[in-house]
Amino acid sequence: MKIAISSDHGGNNLRHEIMNLLAELGLDYTDFGPDSNESVDYPDFAKPVSTGVASGEFDKGILICGTGIGMSIAANKVDGIRCALVHDVFSAKATRGHNDSNIIAMGERVIGPGLAREVVTAWLDTPFEGGRHERRIAKLTELENGAR
């Protein structure tokens, strides 16, 4: 599994914590920065993760900002992305099992590092359930493609 990860300045510390987790789990990941704590614009850092996941270069993505809200909005602007804002284990499992999310967003100012590690682990370990959920994912794709 190949994972893309990025943050803005508000999520920089938590991003490093999650990269440590990914390394501990032996997972292949690419970090898209930023390289400092200077203020940056979150859409610029959501873009390479989102386009990389949408193109198939990466299997999944993780985005972190102060709240996770901006990153999730930016990611969901890219066709093929189903990014969920997640701050608890139940939601992490549900969004993988039911929504087949391919990116998660978290907020460093919202979630602590211990819980964030649990959330990411649960999200990575949970498979998509398929079945009735496939019909719903197809309808999301129709919406994405401008169906009326």
Summary of the structure (lengths in Angstrom):
residues: 148
radius of gyration: 14.3
end to end distance: 35.2
largest distance: 45.4
contacts: 501
relative contact order: 0.17
helix: 49%
strand: 16%
